[in-house]
Amino acid sequence: MTYSTVLPIWNAARQRFLKTAQALTAEDLSLRLGQSSIGYLLHHTAEAEYMFAEWFFGKMLPTEGIAKPSLTSIEQLIDLLIASNDHLLSAMEELTEEQWHTSVESRMGQSTPLEAIGRLMYHTGIHAGQISLIQKNGQSQTEQG
């Protein structure tokens, strides 16, 4: 029941994030505020999904590893975001109802997979907001000097 309950909520947040990412241009990827560029935030979001799949759902990284895309290639970053989401969904689907509510020790401390998905949704939402802010107020690498 938990997977079927969480899935529509996760998909609503994650599909909105992906739609935002797909609307970006190559020029947008290098926009930054401080140390964070849009390209970096997209890559980081995918990395977090892979980490959460491993830490909280027991789904190891793919044997071929995680693709290391160029932070200036929208196509590569979109492919990575799709792959990380697919990996996480596969991990979520494999859990039993009991496992969703069983606390797991991770580098971030203890959390149930259900709590971890809530944290990951929050994480994705924060980065979506940062991307929007950077699009409005960010500078390109060349402007920052």
N, C-alpha and C positions, 0 to 999 in steps of 0.2 A: 504493500500500500504506500509506503513512504516514497519509493521511486516514482510511482504514478502521480503522487501528490506534488512532489518537488519539481518534477520535470517541466510542467507548464510554467511554473514560476521562474525556474532557471532559464528556460527557453525565451520567455518574454524579455528578461533583462539581457541575456546574451545575444539574442538576435538583434535587439536594438543597438547594442554595442557594435556588432558586426556591420550592421547597416550604416552606422556612423563612419566606421573605418572604410567601408567600400566607397563612400562618397568623398573620401579624401583624395587630394591630388599628390603627385610626387613632390611638388613644391611644399605642400603642407607638412610633409614628414620631417623636414629639417627645421621647421619653426620651433622655437624654444622659449621658455621662460626659465631663467636660472640654468640649472643643469639638466632639466628635463626637456627632451624633444618629443614631438608626437611619435616619430618612428620608434624611439626608445620605449614610450609608454605602451605601444602596441605589442612590441616584443616582450616586454616585462609582463603584460597581462597573460600572454600565452605561456610564458615560463611559470607563472604562478599556478595556472591551471594544471600543468604537468606536475608541479610539486605537490599540489593538493591531492591529485589523483594518487600519487605515490604515498604521501604521508598519511592521509586519512582514509583512503579507499584500498590501499594495498596493491595498486596497479603500477607496476614498474614501468620505467621509461622504455620506449621502443628500443629494441636491440640495435637498430641503426642509429640511435641517438636522436637528439632534437636538431632540426635544421637550424643553421645559423644564418638567417637571411641578412641581406643588406638592409640597414635601417632607412635606406632611401629608395627601396623597391616596394611599392605598394602591393604588387602581385605576390611577391615572396612573403610579405608580412600577412597578407590575407590568407594565403595558403597555410601559414603557420598557425594563425588563429583558428582556422577550420580544423586543422589536425589536432590542436590541443583540445578543442571542444569535443571532437569525436572521441578522443582518448578519455577525457573526463566522463563523458556520457556512458561509455563502455564500462568504466570503473563503477559508476553509480548504479548501473543496471545489474551488476554482478552481486551487489550486497543483498543480504537477507534483511528482512524487517528488523530482526534483533540487532544486527550489526549497525544499522543506522543509528541506534540509540546507545551503542557501546562506546565508552570513552577510549580514545586512542592517544598514546603519548607521541608527541612530535617535537621538532625543533622549536615550534611555537608554543609548546605546552600541551596540556590535555584538552581535547575537544572530541565531541562525537562527530561522525561524518555529517549529521544533520546541522550541527552548529557550524561546522567547517564550510558547508555550502552557503550558509547565511553570511559568513565572513567573506567568502569569495564573491558573492553578489555585491556586497558592500564595496569591496575592493574594485570590482569592475565598474561600479557606479562612480566611485571617486575618480577613476582614471578617465571615464567618459566626460565628467565635468572638467577635468584638467585639460583634456583635448580641446573642448569647446573654449575654455579660457585662453589657451595658447593660440588657437585660431584667431581669436579677437584681439589679443594683446601681444602675441609673441613676435619675436624677431627671427629673421633667417640667420644662419651662421655668418654670412658675409656682412650683415648689418651689425652684428655684435663685435666683429673684428677679431 
